[in-house]
C-alpha cells in the first residue's frame, strides 16, 4: 500500500511533526481497514471515486463531524497524490471528491477576569510540583505555545538575560518568543527550586528539559492536559479546558488589547496569516455584544 514510503515522505521530506504524521497514519489505517471490511480490498489501485464517496457516507453515518471527515479526505488526497507522483498510480480517485460544508468554529477562550482569578490563587511556595504547575499555566498563557512545544522546551532554550524563549514549532521551525520581567522571575524561582538538591532528587538537576516531573522525567502532553484541565475547572465553566484553549486565550487577549495580526502570527508560529485571522471573529463577536448592550437602538 506504500504507506511506509508515504509516511517517511511526510517525516523526512515535508518535515511534519510526529503528531501530524501519526494523524495521517491513523486516517490511512482507518480507511484501509474499512476498505478491506466493505470491499475485501486493500490495493490502492482499486480505489475509485464511488468507493471514496461510500467511505464518506460511512463516516457520516458513524456521526463523524464534517470537519473531521474533511481532514480525512485531505489525508487521502495527499496520499494518492504522492502515489501518482512516484509512479505507483495512474488515475487519482480523489479528483472529483469535494469536501463537506462545515460551519466556522470559533476558538474557545477564557475571559480576562477568569485568568486573573486563576493566577491570583497561587501563594508563594517552595513546593516543586506547585511551582512547576504554575509555570506551566503561566507559559501557556504568556507565550501561546502549543503543548507539544511546551513539553519539548529545554533549559537551554530559556534566555532570561535576553528576555525571550526559543520555541521549536511545527516542521522544526524555531521562533523567539519574548517574556516579561514577571515571567522571568517565575521561571528563575522554578529553576532555583529545581536545582535545589536538598528539596528534590539529583535526577532533576541533570535533566535537559525545562519542565519535568518530581522524579526528573520529561512531562507528557497528557500530563500537561490534566494539569491545565484541573486548574481551568476552578475558574471557568467552559466545556473545553485544554492547553490549546490557553493558546486561543493568549491570541484573543492580545488582539483585543491592540496587537496586530502579523505580530500574533509570528508569536504563534503560524506559517500564513489565514490561520491567525480566525481570532478576528472573536473580536467581531465581542464588538457586536458591546454594540447591542450600549447602543440606544441595539
C-alpha positions as CSV (number, residue, x, y, z in Angstrom):
1,X,0.0,0.0,0.0
2,X,3.1,2.2,0.0
3,X,2.1,3.7,3.4
4,X,5.5,3.4,4.9
5,X,7.0,5.2,2.0
6,X,4.4,7.9,2.2
7,X,4.9,8.4,6.0
8,X,8.6,8.6,5.5
9,X,8.0,11.3,2.9
10,X,5.9,13.3,5.4
11,X,8.5,12.9,8.1
12,X,11.8,13.5,6.2
13,X,10.9,15.5,3.2
14,X,7.9,17.5,4.4
15,X,9.4,17.5,7.9
16,X,5.9,17.2,9.5
17,X,5.8,16.8,13.3
18,X,5.5,13.3,14.8
19,X,1.9,14.1,15.9
20,X,0.9,15.1,12.4
21,X,2.4,12.0,10.8
22,X,0.7,9.8,13.4
23,X,-2.6,11.5,12.5
24,X,-2.1,10.7,8.8
25,X,-1.2,7.2,9.7
26,X,-4.4,6.8,11.8
27,X,-6.5,8.1,8.9
28,X,-4.9,5.7,6.4
29,X,-5.2,2.8,8.7
30,X,-8.9,3.5,9.3
31,X,-9.6,3.9,5.6
32,X,-7.9,0.7,4.5
33,X,-9.5,-1.2,7.4
34,X,-12.9,-0.1,6.2
35,X,-11.9,-0.9,2.6
36,X,-11.0,-4.4,3.5
37,X,-14.2,-4.9,5.5
38,X,-16.5,-3.3,3.0
39,X,-14.9,-4.4,-0.3
40,X,-12.5,-7.1,0.7
41,X,-9.8,-5.0,-1.0
42,X,-6.6,-3.4,0.1
43,X,-4.9,-2.4,-3.1
44,X,-4.9,1.5,-3.6
45,X,-5.0,0.9,-7.4
46,X,-8.5,-0.5,-7.0
47,X,-9.8,2.6,-5.1
48,X,-12.3,4.6,-7.1
49,X,-14.4,7.8,-6.7
50,X,-17.5,5.8,-5.8
51,X,-15.6,3.9,-3.1
52,X,-14.4,7.2,-1.6
53,X,-17.9,8.5,-1.6
54,X,-19.1,5.4,0.0
55,X,-16.5,5.8,2.7
56,X,-17.6,9.4,3.3
57,X,-21.2,8.2,3.7
58,X,-20.0,5.6,6.2
59,X,-18.1,8.2,8.3
60,X,-21.2,10.5,8.3
61,X,-23.4,7.6,9.4
62,X,-20.9,7.0,12.3
63,X,-21.5,10.5,13.5
64,X,-18.1,11.9,12.4
65,X,-18.3,15.7,12.1
66,X,-17.9,17.3,8.6
67,X,-14.7,18.9,9.8
68,X,-13.2,15.6,10.7
69,X,-14.4,14.0,7.5
70,X,-12.7,16.8,5.6
71,X,-9.4,16.2,7.4
72,X,-9.6,12.5,6.5
73,X,-10.3,13.5,2.8
74,X,-7.2,15.8,2.9
75,X,-5.1,12.8,4.2
76,X,-6.3,10.6,1.2
77,X,-5.8,13.5,-1.2
78,X,-2.2,13.9,-0.1
79,X,-1.6,10.1,-0.1
80,X,-2.9,9.5,-3.6
81,X,-1.1,12.5,-5.0
82,X,2.1,11.0,-3.6
83,X,1.4,7.7,-5.3
84,X,0.8,9.3,-8.6
85,X,4.0,11.5,-8.3
86,X,6.0,8.4,-7.6
87,X,4.6,6.3,-10.5
88,X,2.6,3.9,-8.3
89,X,-0.8,5.0,-9.6
90,X,-2.1,6.5,-12.9
91,X,-5.6,7.7,-12.0
92,X,-6.4,9.8,-9.0
93,X,-9.6,8.6,-7.3
94,X,-9.8,11.9,-5.3
95,X,-10.1,14.1,-8.4
96,X,-13.9,14.6,-8.2
97,X,-14.1,14.4,-4.4
98,X,-15.4,17.6,-2.7
99,X,-15.2,18.3,0.9
100,X,-18.3,18.7,3.1
101,X,-19.6,22.1,4.2
102,X,-18.5,22.8,7.7
103,X,-19.6,25.7,9.8
104,X,-16.9,28.0,11.2
105,X,-15.8,27.0,14.6
106,X,-14.7,30.0,16.7
107,X,-11.8,29.5,19.0
108,X,-12.8,28.9,22.6
109,X,-11.0,31.2,25.1
110,X,-11.1,32.1,28.8
111,X,-12.2,35.7,29.7
112,X,-9.6,38.0,31.2
113,X,-11.2,38.2,34.6
114,X,-11.1,34.4,35.0
115,X,-7.4,34.3,34.0
116,X,-6.7,37.0,36.7
117,X,-8.6,34.9,39.2
118,X,-6.6,31.8,38.1
119,X,-3.2,33.3,38.8
120,X,-4.3,35.1,41.9
121,X,-4.9,31.8,43.7
122,X,-1.2,30.9,43.8
123,X,0.5,31.7,47.0
124,X,4.4,31.8,47.3
125,X,5.5,28.2,47.7
126,X,8.7,26.2,47.8
127,X,6.9,23.0,46.7
128,X,8.3,21.8,43.4
129,X,5.0,20.5,42.0
130,X,3.1,23.6,42.8
131,X,5.8,25.9,41.4
132,X,6.0,23.8,38.2
133,X,2.3,23.7,37.7
134,X,2.1,27.5,38.0
135,X,4.9,27.8,35.4
136,X,3.0,25.5,33.0
137,X,-0.1,27.8,33.2
138,X,2.0,31.0,33.0
139,X,4.0,29.8,30.0
140,X,1.0,28.6,28.0
141,X,-0.9,31.8,28.6
142,X,2.0,34.2,28.3
143,X,3.5,32.7,25.1
144,X,0.7,30.9,23.3
145,X,2.9,27.9,22.9
146,X,1.4,24.6,21.8
147,X,1.5,21.8,24.3
148,X,3.9,19.8,22.1
149,X,6.2,22.8,22.1
150,X,6.0,23.3,25.8
151,X,7.0,19.8,26.8
152,X,10.0,19.9,24.4
153,X,11.4,23.2,25.9
154,X,14.9,22.7,27.1
155,X,16.6,24.7,29.8
156,X,19.0,25.9,27.1
157,X,16.0,27.5,25.3
158,X,15.5,29.9,28.2
159,X,17.4,33.2,27.7
160,X,16.5,35.3,30.7
161,X,19.2,37.9,30.1
162,X,17.8,38.4,26.6
163,X,14.2,38.2,27.7
164,X,13.0,35.5,25.4
165,X,12.4,31.8,24.9
166,X,13.4,29.8,21.8
167,X,10.5,27.6,20.8
168,X,10.7,24.8,18.2
169,X,7.4,24.6,16.4
170,X,5.9,22.5,13.6
171,X,8.4,21.4,10.9
172,X,11.2,22.1,13.5
173,X,10.9,25.8,12.7
174,X,12.3,27.9,15.5
175,X,10.9,31.2,16.8
176,X,11.8,33.6,19.6
177,X,9.0,34.5,22.0
178,X,9.5,37.5,24.3
179,X,8.9,37.1,28.0
180,X,8.1,39.7,30.7
181,X,10.1,40.5,33.8
182,X,7.3,38.9,35.8
183,X,7.5,35.6,33.9
184,X,11.3,35.7,34.1
185,X,11.0,35.9,37.9
186,X,8.7,32.9,37.9
187,X,11.0,30.9,35.7
188,X,14.0,31.8,37.8
189,X,12.2,30.8,41.0
190,X,11.3,27.4,39.4
191,X,14.9,26.8,38.3
192,X,16.2,27.6,41.8
193,X,13.8,25.0,43.3
194,X,14.5,22.5,40.6
195,X,18.3,22.6,41.2
196,X,18.0,22.6,45.0
197,X,19.3,19.2,45.8
198,X,18.0,19.5,49.4
199,X,14.4,19.7,48.1
200,X,14.4,17.2,45.1
201,X,16.3,14.4,43.7
202,X,19.6,14.8,41.8
203,X,17.9,13.4,38.7
204,X,16.2,16.8,38.2
205,X,19.4,18.7,38.2
206,X,20.8,16.9,35.2
207,X,17.5,16.9,33.2
208,X,17.8,18.9,30.0
209,X,14.1,19.6,29.7
210,X,12.8,22.8,31.4
211,X,9.6,21.2,32.8
212,X,9.8,17.8,34.5
213,X,8.0,15.7,37.0
214,X,9.2,15.4,40.6
215,X,11.2,12.3,39.7
216,X,13.0,14.1,36.9
217,X,11.0,12.6,34.0
218,X,10.0,14.7,31.0
219,X,6.4,15.8,31.0
220,X,4.0,14.1,28.6
221,X,1.3,16.0,26.7
222,X,-1.4,14.2,28.7
223,X,0.2,15.2,32.0
224,X,0.0,18.8,30.9
225,X,-3.5,18.4,29.7
226,X,-4.7,17.0,33.0
227,X,-3.0,19.8,35.0
228,X,-4.5,22.5,32.7
229,X,-7.9,20.9,32.9
230,X,-7.7,20.8,36.7
231,X,-6.8,24.5,37.1
232,X,-9.1,25.9,34.5
233,X,-12.0,23.9,36.1
234,X,-11.6,26.2,39.1
235,X,-12.3,29.4,37.2
236,X,-14.4,28.6,34.1
237,X,-17.4,26.5,33.1
238,X,-16.1,26.1,29.5
239,X,-16.6,22.6,28.1
240,X,-13.1,22.6,26.7
241,X,-10.3,23.2,29.2
242,X,-7.2,22.2,27.3
243,X,-3.7,23.7,26.7
244,X,-4.9,24.7,23.3
245,X,-7.7,26.8,24.9
246,X,-4.9,28.8,26.6
247,X,-3.2,29.3,23.2
248,X,-6.5,30.6,21.9
249,X,-6.9,32.8,25.0
250,X,-3.4,34.2,24.5
251,X,-4.1,35.2,20.9
252,X,-7.6,36.6,21.6
253,X,-6.5,38.7,24.5
254,X,-3.5,40.0,22.6
255,X,-5.8,41.0,19.7
256,X,-8.4,42.6,21.9
257,X,-5.7,44.7,23.6
258,X,-4.4,46.1,20.3
259,X,-1.8,43.7,19.0
260,X,-1.7,43.4,15.2
261,X,-2.4,40.2,13.4
262,X,1.1,39.9,11.9
263,X,2.7,40.1,15.3
264,X,0.3,37.4,16.7
265,X,1.0,35.3,13.7
266,X,4.8,35.4,14.4
267,X,4.2,34.7,18.2
268,X,2.0,31.7,17.5
269,X,4.3,30.3,14.8
270,X,1.7,30.2,12.1
271,X,3.0,29.9,8.5
272,X,0.4,32.2,7.0
273,X,-1.9,34.9,8.1
274,X,-5.1,33.0,7.2
275,X,-4.6,30.7,10.2
276,X,-4.4,33.7,12.5
277,X,-7.4,35.6,11.1
278,X,-9.9,33.3,12.8
279,X,-9.2,35.2,16.0
280,X,-10.7,38.4,14.4
281,X,-14.1,36.6,14.5
282,X,-14.0,36.6,18.3
283,X,-13.2,40.3,18.3
284,X,-16.1,41.0,16.0
285,X,-18.5,39.0,18.1
286,X,-17.3,40.9,21.2
287,X,-17.9,44.2,19.4
288,X,-21.4,43.1,18.4
289,X,-22.2,42.3,22.0
290,X,-20.9,45.7,23.2
291,X,-22.9,47.4,20.4
292,X,-26.1,45.6,21.4
293,X,-25.6,46.5,25.1
294,X,-24.5,50.1,24.6
295,X,-26.2,51.4,21.5
296,X,-29.7,53.0,22.1
297,X,-31.1,51.0,19.2
298,X,-29.0,47.9,19.9
